[in-house]
Amino acid sequence: MIDTPRTPGKRRRADMESHYFSSPSPSPLKKLRSESPVRQSDFNSRFFQKQVDLNALTSDPTFCSFYEVFVTAMTELYHAKPILIQEHVSDSPWKVLIAVTLLNKTAGKKSIPVFFEIMDKWHTPEDLAEAPLSLLLELLKDLGFGQTRSQRLIDISRTFLTDPPDPARPRPSRGYNTALDTETGSGSGVEVKKVRYPPTPVSHIPGCGPYALDSYRIFCAGDSEWKRVRPTDKELRKYLQWRWAVEAYRKWDPVYGPGQSIDLDYVRGLTEVLRHDPVEH
């Protein structure tokens, strides 16, 4: 895991530069109240099914108190973001697959330093494809499965050169995934079934099982592909819970997928889980 120290109560607003928290402000309500003139249509969203009087809301102490509390809770959740190496190198599917090959069945605190060392020595698929196997074995000797992993890193790189991934050409996947079955006919409602993993542009790359394919789809596939992933890896699950809450404002379950809109209790509970059970990458 790539982690940053947290100091409760002393976070700077500058740390929150993103399209969710875009500008420093001493109070969320000051910006809300400063928009003049205020029209009812200015405050329409899926959380408010009817047009509302914004001036009346900002004059209501109960609403103001909840608004401040909820924004504070969302800020805390934002800072509890799980930081994964896959996202750090998401601009390169090759690097993502190299990283997950090292992470598979190995703690991040051991495998991530080795990943960066490999990237420092061999910057491109062309470089790693020609890496001496003996040198890779020396670098990977403490991670386990050294012979298998070393050869796989070379094979992954060679495949990227001879048969690179093409988003317009998904390949059949190895392995299985879970899906919801709503047509069982048993009358017992929704059931979970095992299905073949869907095709992806990297399914033909050596060693790409569900964990690697999940990582690719979440961090490299773009658009809304991450919303369709149901990973079994616990770190990817925590990341998707966070992302669904922060980007889509919805609860998310690893089996049933997106659920209802988030509420204050859910935001606080998820923040505590992420703080006290950080990702191991």
C-alpha angles and dihedrals in degrees: 000000000000103000136178123208116256126211110194113228095010104077116136120230088229087070090065099065105143138106088272096053101024107160136025114251131168091224133011090220094057090063091044092052095043094065102100134213093030117207127194090238090060091074103047118129140136088270090061110047093184131049109265137200104249093192090055092049095051089049092054111093091205093056093043092052093050092044092054092046094048094048089049090050092050090050090053090049091050090056091049091064114146107242113213129183089228090066091046091060098029092126088072119052088191091060091045091055092045090051096049091047088060094041096051107111090347130099116251093232088066102034103041096062088051090050092055091046090054091048090051091054099039113029100179141031087255091058097045093045088064097041116131108255091219092058092049090050090055092051094047099041094108096047099066128238087056098163094045096044095045092053091044093055088055093045092050091052094047092050090052086058100042100034109013121192114271117196088208091056113055115190130214112270131227120229135025140276136192126256137175117261112206096167103063093121091218094113091231095112127236118004132185118241135181116247137174112273110258121254118269135179091253101042091106093057111109114265096011105147127157095290093055093041092048089051092049093049094047099045108022111026095075130201111058099322091117088065091064097052121107103185126189093205108102095219093053089047092055091048092052092048088054095045095048090051096046101037103029101022090228136123115246133203122194091227105033099030125213118012137171127336115286120259134195095269092051093049092050093045094049091048091054092048092051093046097048097035104040121183116271097221 
